[in-house]
Amino acid sequence: MSEGIVTLTTSTFDEVINSADTPVVVDFWAEWCGPCKMIAPILSEIAVEQSGKVTIAKLNVDENPDLAMRFNVMSIPTLLVFNNGEVAKRLVGAKGKGQLLQELDEFLPTSL
């Protein structure tokens, strides 16, 4: 686990998602995926800055192909936002930090 990011596996996935008291953003990624490496530092920043408001988790699709199939993850990076244990949003492809925060805005408590 780096910078507040939770690493998920087949054995921990359901427990982490269902017991979360904040929205969980799950990054479906793989070691060989260039765009996945591009968004990794962005997700780390968001995990630190939004700590307590949202949980950032990573799931390696090569090590956990059953979960990738379960959620129809066809291309990576795919970010699934789980809210109350259900998929609330799907983001496919690498995005910049501003765009990611905009996409996640509806799940973050407003700080204004």
QUIJOZI-V596919 format. One line per field, one symbol per residue. psi: psi as a letter, one per 30 degrees, with the letter a starting at -180 (. if undefined). A space follows every 50 residues. Layout:
psi: ???
This chain:
psi: kkhgkkklleffdeeeeffkglkkjkjjllefjeeeeefeeeeeeeeeeg kfekkklkjjfefhfeeeeeghjfllkkkkjkkhfljfkkkklklleeee eeefeffkkkg.
